[in-house]
Structures are given as structure tokens and as C-alpha cells.
Amino acid sequence: MTEYDGRGPIALRMVLGAQLRRLRQARDITREEAGDAIRASESKISRIELGRVSVKPRDVGDLLTLYGVHDHDERAPLLDMAGKTREPGWWQEYGDIMPDWFEEYVGLESAASLIRTYEVQFVPGLLQTAEYARAVAARGRDLADQHEVERHVGLRMNRAKLLTRTPAPTLWAIVDEAALRRPIGGEDVMRRQIEALIEAVARPNIRIQIMPFGVGGHAAESGAFTILRFPNEEIRDVVYVEQLHGANYVSKPEDVEQYRDVVDRLAAECPPPEHTRDVLDGLHSQL
């Protein structure tokens, strides 16, 4: 039985779902048949197995019975896992400013062991200073919204803590040169942001590459995206693509593979990570 490493209810749902899918397939039971056992649709079973929704311990018990899992020692960990999927994650205290579609991303991000991201407009959120994050959050808001701005900054700073935990995930960020030349918050804010990136590239779990203007067209002309990989091999990689009023979560293996191919080509087209410090030093000297 695969154990869960305790990093939040969304990852826990994904582990549980993957194990339920494995048990169902081992008995050659269809999703429709599984849905009938818990008075749910075939699509509901699909969402459970992908970790998109939580599932009641009672329903997990019924599924385990259908799948021929009767031994208490085998059932108990999965039933316990089902109960924990309904517990709140730390990020839910920011529910007043965070849409549901982004709440799911924060939960996935907190569980990832490898985060590969391409950003074209801003410094990646996990690498932003508080000043830079404040300038980003303040766009389009007046002074009356200052409390909301600070809540967004607090959320971003709390997300970044995952890079210093033990064990910490690996962050591999490819950042378009435009994002580092756009004076978000003014020159002083950008100077300190570049200094923070210089410090970040010295950390063993952070790899940054900068896509220079000179490359011209490249593999990710469609825009920013993030690929999340998880420590449990049963959990599929997920691609997150943010849109204006929502986000797209890509998990079909063939679709995820296309994004992997794109990010691999981006990495090959950029100067290697070993050159990033020199590039950042050059940008810093111009501020």
C-alpha cells in the first residue's frame, strides 16, 4: 500500500483516487459499475480517481467491497485517507480572495516534488519578493482595496515557503527576458527582485533559465504554463494553464507529454542555468 506524505488534502485525494483506480482495473470493473455501487455517475467515478473531488469514507467502503478488498488492514488506511481528504488545507484561510479554480492549484503546488514553469509576463509567483508581489496585486485596485492587496501578498509569501521546507520540491523556472525588464513597481522594486533571483539561483533546489529576446520565436508562443510532478508515482503529472477568468488543468498523458516536449525545447533554446547568474548581474547593473 502506498503511503501519503501529509502535504494537503488535494494531494491526498489524488493518491486515494489512484489507488481506487488501480483496484477497480485489477477486478476489470467499469466506472459505470463502480458508480452504481455508490449511487453516482460514471463521470463522478472519473473525478474521484483523478483526485478532482473528495469522497466520503462510506462510499470508499462500498467501492472497496465491490473491488474485493475485505481485509481490515487493507481497508483501514484507505478509509482513513478518505476522511482526511475532507480536511481544510492551510490555503483555505485565504478563501475570501482566492477563486476555487486557483485554490486547487495551490493545493497541487504544495504537494509537488518538481515544478517546471514558463512565465512570460511576470517573475514566477514562488520567486517574487513581497514588494514585487504587492505591485502585481495592486494593479487595477484603488487605495480602498489595500487590505485585499495585502491578503494576496500574504498568500504568495506563504506559497513560497514550500521552497524552504524539508524535503523541498525542485523549481525549474524558464522566464522570458521581458518579465525581467518590465518595471513592475518601479526600478527600486525591480532591483531588489533581481537581487532575490540572484540569491535564489544559488539554492540547490532552484533552477532558473532566462529566455533572451534574441531567440525570437520559440516553442511556447502560446503563453505561460506550469507542469507539476508528484512524489507518488501513481499520481499523474498535471499541467496548469491560467486564463483570464479561470484555469485549465491538463492530465491526459498524451496532452501532458506535449507540454513536456515544449518545456524541454524551451530549456534547450535558453542559455543553461549556469549562465543565469551572469544574465541577472547584467540586468541588475542596468537598474
Sequence and secondary structure as in RCSB ss.txt:
>XXXX:A:sequence
MTEYDGRGPIALRMVLGAQLRRLRQARDITREEAGDAIRASESKISRIELGRVSVKPRDVGDLLTLYGVHDHDER
APLLDMAGKTREPGWWQEYGDIMPDWFEEYVGLESAASLIRTYEVQFVPGLLQTAEYARAVAARGRDLADQHEVE
RHVGLRMNRAKLLTRTPAPTLWAIVDEAALRRPIGGEDVMRRQIEALIEAVARPNIRIQIMPFGVGGHAAESGAF
TILRFPNEEIRDVVYVEQLHGANYVSKPEDVEQYRDVVDRLAAECPPPEHTRDVLDGLHSQL
>XXXX:A:secstr
      S HHHHHHHHHHHHHHHHHHTT  HHHHHHHTT  HHHHHHHHTTSS   HHHHHHHHHHTT   HHHH
HHHHHHHHHTTS  GGGGGTTT  HHHHHHHHHHHH SEEEEEESSS  GGG  HHHHHHHHHTT  GGGHHHHH
HHHHHHHHHHGGGGSSS  EEEEEEEHHHHHS TT HHHHHHHHHHHHHHTTSTTEEEEEE GGG S TTTT  E
EEEE SSTTS  EEEEEETTEEEEE  HHHHHHHHHHHHHHHHHS  GGGHHHHHHHHHHT 
